[in-house]
Amino acid sequence: MITAGLALGLIPLTAPTAFAAPEIFPLQDVRAGQRGVGRTVFAGSRVEEFQVEILGVLHNLGPRESIILARLSGGPLATTGVMQGMSGSPVYIGGKLLGAVALSFPQSKEAIAGIRPIEDMLRVPPQPPQNIASATPSSRSLAARSLTARAFTAGDSKLVEIATPVSFLGFTPATLDHFAPQLRQMGLDPRQGVSGGGTIPDRLGDPKQLEPGSMISVQLISGDMSVGADGTITAIDGDRVYAFGHRFLSEGSTDLPFARAEVVALLPSLSSSFKISSAREWMGTITSDRDVAVAGLTGRRASLIPIEIRVGSITYRMNMIQDRVMTPLLMQMAVFSSIDATERSVGAQTYSIRGQLDFDGGRVPIDDVYSGDVGAAIIASAGIASPIAYALQSGFDALKLKSVTLNVTAVERRSQQQVVDMIAPRTVRPGEEVELTVVLGAQNGQETSRRVKYRVPTGAQIGPLNFTIADATSTNVMEFQAAVGTPQRSPRQVLSLLSGLRSNTKAYVRVWRAEPSYTVEGRDIPDPPPSLALLLTRAQVGFVNTMNTRGAKVAEIEVPGAAGFVVTGTKTIQVEVKE
């Protein structure tokens, strides 16, 4: 552990060596006018020095948080200012580690930076994650992690966390255009084609090649598509590394692989300069992601998800991180980009997607068709991401995603059928069959009739009986609404729900009555006896049961559509059950 009692000076900028903990320069000893040096990479992998002049300390800028204000100079900084990718660059005074470059003033004419005190960063323990998938997610993570960069007011300007440059390679421009707003809300700055990516050799490199000031790339996806977030190492203590000087995704305990990176070029910009880099070899895993730093361990492999997406004759292969919020988003981006890169994005289009999601606890089959004139690829990609998000956010460690295999087939036409009508007799007696005629209409005006039958149980209650025919999306949403109010009690229950999702190539007739029903351990109990209903109502909602306001489901009947067509629409009729 890094302590103030170790009397070590600056480590020479020569051949890589095993780094031990340097002596730290305490915040209480910082004074305006002091001078020091910082370390970062401006080209290749060589760590270079830049000059630091302390301007003062902004005490209690945040809750129990102080920031050291400094002017940086030397190297290219007069031209670039404080750059994205410099986050974590260590600063030393008299050979003692002061902290990390972590904040800046956007569009400042000078390289004025906020330095995160090293004492704050060392409070982040780089311990391996324990049961990440089963940990209770924070409200921030479930709210799509709206993590815009924290800003501290300093006069008329704002001192903000240096944005984390996130490079996307192998993705289409339309993918970034569509998803960039979500990524920026998370404090990330998505950029395309400003780093070298591709497949990193599947082996761990020598951690002795890392030193304070080295650049690293936290890889969210690697392979035919890659997503990497760049930053700088602040300190190394044996196999422990501390970097960034601010949060990355505010994950808490996490499991993100990082690689050693080299700087290809610097790009000065009036808004925000940044480093153009390339990931070279795996080094370890980021195991803790907190507000003041990220920390991790070298020589450790992260648990990644192998992904294979086939679109026509082209196959995309990649590895993706395991994360309850980021994995569904990245999966949606990968599916959308695969389709967008291979098929046309404008005009009528139909996509058939088949495959499987393999979890530690079981397998969820994928078999669906998506069609439309605009946005069919977005809808299709969301259809893949939704069950992944539900499973990963269910809180069961056994539902870690093991692999994803998808096969996408495209047809350049719109293949849809609309529910036009449903015809049934007005009355029926208990024990008799009700014959339903479902009319489906295609775009060309051609109508198709489907006949299905439902036998009213002997002794059925007298009164109105409702028949609702709906597409798969409407029916699945209804099921999910019930599931949200009823905590799933086992991984098997979650997988059963996901495996039972209806295909949108069919319609579904829901037989129901306008009376309360209850869900107990995932099963509907329609119209229970008054005594049981009273017990269920008094039971703690959200523990084992919940009351459904959607009516009591009596039965469900599947209505097949035409092969390869998406069925849309809904219609409800009422039949009177008489004696």
Secondary structure, DSSP 4 states (H G I P E B T S, - for coil): ---TT----PPPSSS-----PPPB--GGG--TT-EEEEEEEEEBTEEEEEEEEEEEEEEEEETTEEEEEEEEESTTHHHH-SPBT-TT-EEEETTEEEEEEEEE-TT-SS-EEEEEEHHHHTTS--PPPSSGGGSPPPHHHHTT---PPPEEEETTEEEEEPPEEEEEES--HHHHHHHHHHHHHTTEEEEESSEE-SPPPSSB--GGG--TT-EEEEEEEEESSEEEEEEEEEEEETTEEEESSS-SS--EEEEEEEEEEEEEEEE--SS--EEEEEEEEEEEEEEEE-SS-EEEEET-----EEEEEEETTEEEEEEE---TTHHHHHHHHHHHHHHHHHS-SSS-EEEEEEEEEEETTEEEEEEEEEEESSSHHHHHHHHHHHHHHHHHTT--GGG-EEEEEEEEEEESS--EEEEEEEE--SEE-TT-EEEEEEEEEETTS-EEEEEEEEEPPTTPPSEEEEEEEEEHHHHHHHHHHHHHTS---SHHHHHHHHHTPPPTTEEEEEEEESS-EEEETTEEEES--HHHHHHHHHS-BTTTEEEESS-EEEEEEEEE--TT-EEE-EEEEEEEE--
